[in-house]
Amino acid sequence: MSVVVEWIKDAGKLEALRPAWHRLAQRALEPNPFYEAELLLPAFRHLDTERASVAVLLVWRESAGERQLVGLLPVQRSRKTRRLPIRSIGPWQHEFAVLATPLLDREVAPESLSAMLAALKVEAPLLRLHRLAGEGPVAELFAKALAGNRRLVDESYSRPLLVKGLDPDEYLRKTTSSRRRSHLARQLRQLGEVGEVKFEELQSMEQVERATQQFLEMEASGWKGREGTAMASCSGQAEFFAEVLRGFAEQDRLLILSLSIDAEPIAMRTSLLAGDGAFTFKVAYNEEYSAMSPGVLLEIENVRRSLPSESMAWMDSCAVLKSSPMYWLWSDGRAIESSLVACNFVGGSVLKMLPMLASLRDRFRSNKGESK
């Protein structure tokens, strides 16, 4: 048996690998829907990015004349790192990719990761590892494989994780005060005075297609629309979003939960199923009803429905903003870490200098502020 690597930039060639890709995703040591075909291929087709710098690194196991895909990581090269003219390479981090854990076949994960890292290290002085899981089997493999390399942790934090175990009512009593629960119940009653309130899981393809358009319109009607950052305002993002939802829905791996008044949605959340868990994808709410916290009410309902669910054992919030209600509503967390790794002597020298440069920058800014 041997393990070999391959670089692919052409989306058409990647499309032809779907069967092998699906098998790898099902056998992955840790799930990551953001690197599955149903999300990564739409990203290649629709997202505005420096495509010349993006490629997919594949790892193949060859034995008895047969090839099996055992590793996959989308990669982006950069000519600058921390504004310095130092080349680096790392997982492709577009706006929608909030987890950079590579897909590794669980049977040969150490060999696959070793081959992957060896291929990356010869490409640049520095390796960027952004938004990797900070705990778990893949994190342990990374720690062992990079034990001899200088490493600088950029960021380390915990984002909310919803884990099955408690009854929904018991869980909510644990994470929310009686005063907050009373306040939310009052807000739900106030919505009922406006019209018929309904929480609904949208499953059929017809519902998914309609919900996709409603979601895009809802997001565009709020602050993201005013700032020009809504998906409907950004080239290719609406098409990307629609294709991702359609692709996961066709595999019964899409969760859409909606809160509506008189059949008009005022809050929606989407999640992608992968492995034994789920990953929150996009959420939106109608700001006209913000006084009654429709997004929070929908999240409460999500907890009530997810904890007894038989289709998942946990849900990753994928939350970036600390303002998300999941930060106070969910009791568990998932460690996320970003770091820079030296691939050679030049990279090691740069990592030695970075803390000093950061200190000088902070001192300069402080002195500049005092002089005003």
N, C-alpha and C positions, 0 to 999 in steps of 0.2 A: 504493500500500500504506500502511496506517495501523496503528498499534498502540494498543489500548485496554485498560483494566483493568476488572476486575469483582470485587466482594466477594460471597462466598457463605457463609452460616452454616448453611443447611439441608442436612442430610445426604442427604435425598431428592434434592435438586437435584444434589448432587455425584455421587450414584449414577448419575444419568442421563448423566453426562459420561464414564463409564468408557471408551468407545471412543476418544474424543479424548485422554483421560488416558493410556491405554496407549500410544497413538502418541507422545505427548510423552515418556514414560519411555523408549521405545525410541530416540528421537532426542536424548535429553538429552546436553548437552555433558559432564556428569559424572553417573554414576549415583548414585541415593540411594533405596534401597528403603523407607526410613522415611517417605518422602513419596509413595510410590506408593499407588494405590487399595487394594491388598490389605492394607496396614497402616494407612493413614490413616483409612479408613472404619471399620474395627473400633475404632480409637482413639476416633473420634467417638461410636460407639455404646456403648462399654463402659467407657471410662476415666472415673473420677470427676475432673472438672475444672471450672473456672469457665467453663462453656460460653458464657455471655453475653459473655465477653471474647475468645472464639476465633472466627476466621473464616478462610476460605481466599482468598488473593489470586490471581486468575487474570489472565493476560495473553493477549490474543487478537491475532492478525494478521488484518486484514481486507483482502481484495483481490478485486476483480471480483465482489462480492456474496457471497463465501465467507469463513467464519471458521475459523481454525486455532488451536488452543491451543498457545501457544509458551512459557508460563511458569507456574509454580505454586509457591506458598509458603503453608503454614499459619501463621497469625499470631495472636499473643496480645497484647492491650493490658494494661498494668499501671498502676495509679494511683500506685505507689511504685517508686522505684529506689534501691537501696542504702539502704533504710530512710528515704529522703528523700521528701517529698511532691511528687515530680516524675514526671509521666507519661512512660512510655516504651512502645515497641512493638518487636516483634521476632518471630523464628520461634517457633512453639509448641514448648516444650520439656517434653513429658511424660516420664515415667520411662524409656520405651522408645525415645525418639528421641535417638540418640547422634551424629547428624550432621545439621546444619541447612543443608546446601547445597541451594539451590533447584533445581527442575527447570527447565532452560532449553534450548529447542530450539537445537541447535548452529548452525543456519543464521542465526538472528537473535538469538543470545545477548546481544550488547551492547545492542541495542535493547530486548530483553525486560527485562534487568536495570535499564536506565535507567528504563523505565516503572514497574517494580516499586518502585524506590527513590524515585522522585518521588511515588508514591502513599503510601508509608510516611512520608516526611518531613513531610507536612502533617498527620499524625495526632497527633504528639507531639513534645516538644522533644528527646527522645533516642531513638536507635535501638539496640536490643540485638542484637548479633550473637554468638550463643552457639554454640560447637562448630561453627564453620565450618572447612573444610579450609584450612590455612594456606599451602598450595602448590597449584599446578595452574592450569588455564585459568580456572576460576571465581574463584579467589582473585585472579588477575591482573585480571580484569574488575572485581571489587570494589575493588581498589586504585586503578584508573584512575577509576572512577565516583565514589569518595569522596576523591579527591586534595585537593579544596578544603575538606573538612570536618575539624574537630578530632576526633581519635580517641584514645581511651584504651584500651590493651590491658589487659584484666583478667587473662588467663591465656594462656599459650602453652606447649605441651608436645608431645611426640612419643609416639604410641601405636604398639604393635607392628604391623608389616605383614609378611605372608608373601609373598615374590615368587618366582616360578618362575625357574629358571636352573641350579640345582645338582641333582645326584643326591641323593635323600633321605639315603643313608648319609653322603655327603660333607657335606651340609648339617648333619646332626646332629653330625658330628665337629667342624665349625666352631663350633657354638653350645654344645656341652656338653663338659665334660671327660671323660676316660676314666673317672675315678673316679665321676662322676655317672652315666655310662652303665652302669657295672658295678652301681651301686646300684639303678638302675631295672630292670635285667635281673633282679636278685635279687628285687625286689619282685614282678615279673611271675611269677617261678617260685613265690613264696609264694602268690600268688593261685591258681596252678594246683594247689597242694596242697589248697586249699579246695574246688575244683570245676572243672568244665570252663570254661575261659576262651575267650571269643569276642568278636572285634571285628566289627561288622556295620553296613553301610549300610542304612537303612530307607527304602524307596522306595514301596511300594504304599500305596494309600489306607488299606487295612486296617491295615498296619503303622504308618502315620502316626497314625491314630486311637488305636491302642493305646499308641503311644509318647507321645502327648500326655498321656494320663492317667497313665502311669508317670512321666513327667517331673514333673508337678505333685505327685504323691505323694512322689517322691524329694526335691524341693525342700522340701516342707512337713515332711518328717521331720527336717530339719537345723536349723541355727541360725536360718534365716529363719522357719521355722515357730514356733520358740520365741519369737522376737521379734515375731511377728505380721506380718512383711513378705513372707512367701511369697505367690506369686500366688494360691494357693488360699485364702489368708486375707484377701485384699483384694477388695472388691466390684468385680465386673466384670472383674478381670484374668485369671482363668482362662478366661472366655469370649473375651476379647480374644486371648489366646495361642492358643487352639484355632482360632479363626477365621483368624488370620494364617497358622498352619501349614497349614491346609486350603487357603487361597487360593493360597499359593505352591506347594504340592504339586500342585494342579490344573494349574499351568502348568509343572511339572517344574523348578521353581526353588528347591526346598527340599532342603537337605542335612541329614540326621540321622545322626550316627555314635554308636554305642552300644558300651559295654563291658559284657559280662554274665558272670555266673557261674551255670552250670547254668540258662541261659535267663532269668535274672533280672537286669535291668540294674542296674549299680552306678555307672555314670557315663554321661552323655549330653551331647551338644553339638548345637546347631542353627545352621544358617547359611542366609542368603538370597542367592540369586544375582541379580546385577543388572549389566547391561553385560558387561564382560569380567572382572568380579571377583566376590567373595563377601564377605558381611558377617556376622561372628559375631553371633548373635542372643541366645541364652540357653544357659547351661551349668549343669549340676548333677551332684552325685555323692553317693553314700551314705556318710555320715560313719562308719558302722560299720566301713568298710574304710579309713579315713583313714591308718592306719599303713602301708598299701601304696600310697598315692598314686594312686588310680584316676583322678583328674582329670588328673594329669600324664601317666600312661600313655596315657590317651585322646588327650591333645594330641600326644604323640609319634606315635601312630598317625595322627592327623589330618595331621601334617606328611608322613608317609610316603605317604599317599594323595593329598594335595593337590598336591604338587610335580609329579607326573607327570600330573595331571589335564588333560584336553583341554577341559573346560568352563569353566575360569577361568585367568587369568594371575596373579592375586594374591588375597589374602584380608586384609581389614581385621579386626583383632582386636576393634575397638569396645570395648576394655577400659577400664574406668573405674578399677578398683582395681589399684594397683601390685603387689598380692600375686598377681596372675594369673601363671601359669607362662609365658604368652606373652611377658612382659616379658624373661625371660632365654632363652627358647627360640627366639624369632624374631629374626632378625638385622637386619631393616630396620624403618623407622619411617615414620609418616605424621604430618605436622605438623597440629596442631589448635589453633585460636585462638579466643578469646572477647574481645569488645571492646564499648565503648560509643562511639557516634558522635553528635556534635552535629548536630541538624537545623535549629537556628536560634540566635539570639543567646542565648536563655535556656539552651538545652542547652550551648552553648559555655561560658557562665559557670559552669554546674554542673561541667563537666569540669575547669575550671581549679581549682575549689575541692576536688574530691574527693581529690587527693593530700594537700593540707593537712589535710583532715578525717581522713584515714586516719592521718596522722602524729600528730595530736592524740589520736586514739583509742588508738593504740599506746602513746603516752607516758602517757596516763591509766591504761591497764591495767598498765603497768610500775610506775608510782608506787603504784598500789593494791596490787600484789603486794609491793612493798618495805615497805609500811606494815603488813603482816600480821605 
